[in-house]
Amino acid sequence: MQRDNDAEEYTELFLSFSNRMEAWLRKALIATLAGLCLCQLLLRIPALRAYIASADRYEGVAIDRAGER
């Protein structure tokens, strides 16, 4: 009888904890995806790209494809 009560109490505590952690992880995942999208948008701005990513300095001269049309 006491074992059943202990098991039920443990189950309730575990479910409470897991629900809180699930909500926290969901918020963290959404924040991470939003941050990723924001960084990708910022990389599309050439003036900011030089400060964010250093790889462009090592790629050489950019090809101007606008004149090909």
C-alpha positions in Angstrom: 0.0 0.0 0.0 2.8 2.5 1.0 4.7 1.4 -2.1 1.8 2.2 -4.4 1.5 5.7 -2.8 5.2 6.3 -3.2 5.1 5.1 -6.8 2.2 7.5 -7.5 3.9 10.4 -5.8 7.1 9.7 -7.8 5.2 9.5 -11.0 3.4 12.8 -10.3 6.7 14.5 -9.4 8.4 13.1 -12.5 5.5 14.2 -14.8 5.6 17.7 -13.3 9.3 18.0 -13.8 9.2 16.6 -17.3 6.5 19.0 -18.3 8.5 22.0 -17.1 11.6 20.8 -18.8 9.7 20.1 -22.0 8.3 23.7 -22.0 11.8 25.1 -21.3 13.4 23.0 -24.1 10.7 24.0 -26.6 11.3 27.7 -25.8 15.1 27.1 -26.2 14.6 25.4 -29.5 12.4 28.2 -30.8 14.9 30.8 -29.7 17.7 28.9 -31.3 15.8 28.6 -34.6 14.9 32.3 -34.5 18.5 33.2 -33.8 19.6 31.1 -36.8 17.2 32.8 -39.1 18.2 36.2 -37.9 21.9 35.4 -38.4 21.2 34.1 -41.9 19.3 37.3 -42.7 22.1 39.4 -41.4 24.6 37.5 -43.6 22.7 38.7 -46.6 23.8 42.3 -45.9 27.2 42.8 -47.4 28.2 45.6 -44.9 27.5 43.3 -41.9 28.8 40.2 -43.4 32.4 41.4 -43.1 31.9 41.7 -39.3 30.1 38.4 -38.9 32.0 36.0 -41.1 35.7 36.2 -41.9 35.6 33.6 -44.7 34.9 36.2 -47.4 38.3 37.7 -46.9 39.9 34.4 -47.9 37.7 33.7 -51.0 39.3 36.2 -53.4 37.6 38.5 -55.8 33.8 38.2 -56.1 32.4 37.5 -59.5 30.0 40.2 -60.8 27.2 38.2 -62.4 24.9 41.1 -62.9 26.7 42.1 -66.1 26.1 38.6 -67.7 22.4 39.1 -68.4 
